[in-house]
Amino acid sequence: MLGPGSVASEVELLGTGKVDVYGANTNNLLLVAERLPGAAFVPGAFFTVHFAVAMSKARSPAAHERLAAIVKDATTTGLMPDAIQRAGLKGVRAAAN
């Protein structure tokens, strides 16, 4: 697929010289670097994406407490780094506790 933000589009833009520099998420740029001989990948944090979970205020206090426990468990047990590794994501880091 060729379109804005696709790996094919990034390879085409850089490979034809239409652009000299391209910034995107690390996972995509590593894929671009694999397909584009001579490409240089500059590691580092270009931006950080924060994720959150939400629940209706109408839910019970017990439901809110359970959700908070699930999130805490996911961030303290290594679940997130394990999930990132299993998904094969490169350049993605779980938040530090």
N, C-alpha and C positions, 0 to 999 in steps of 0.2 A: 504494500500500500504506500502510495506517495502522497503525502499531505503534510501540513504544518505540524511540526513536532514529531514526525515519524522518523525512524532510523534511516529509512531509504531517502527521505527528503534531506536529512542532515548530511548524509554521505554525498548526495548529488550537489548540494550547495557548496560544500567544502571541496569536493573533487573537481568541480568545474571552475572553481575560483570565483563563484558569484559572491561568496563571503570568505573572509579570511579567518574569522573567529566566530564560534557558535557556542552559546551557553544553554545548557539544559540539565535535566537531572542526571546524576552520576551514572546510573544504570544505563541509560540510553547512550551517553557519551562513551562509555566503555565499549558498548556494542559498535558504535561508529568507529572507534579507534581500531577495533578488530578487523573492520571491513575496509579501512582506508589506510593503505601503506603510507608511512611517513607522518601520520597524524600524531600530534602530541597532546596528551591529556594532562591538564594541570589540576592536581588533586587539591582538595580543600572544600570548605563550606561556602557555597555560593549563596545559599539561603537555607533556612530551616523551616520545616513544615511541622506544625503542631496539630495533633489530633486530640479529640475529646469525645466523651460519651455523654449522653443526656437522657434524662428520664422525666416524664411528666411530674409536676409537683403534686398531682392528685394521687400518685402512687403512695403506698404505705411507707412509713419510716423504715420498716423492716426491708422493704424492697430497695430503698435508697442505700441502706447499710449493706445489703448484699451486693449491690452494684459496686459500691466503693471497695468492698473486700475483693471482688473479682479483679478490678483494676489494679489494686495494690498487689495482689498475687501475681498478676501478669507482669508487673514491672519489677518485682523483687525476686522472682524465682528463675529468671533466665528464659522465660517463655518467649519473650519478644526476640532476643537475639537468635534463639533456636528457630523460630518461625521465619525470620529473615534469611537464615542460612538454608533452611529446607526449601524456601522459595527460590533460592539461587540468586537473590538480589545482591548486586555489587555496589559498594559505595554507600550503602544504607546503614545507618547506625541507630540503635535503640537509645532512647534518652537515658542519661546517667541517673542513678537513684540518688 
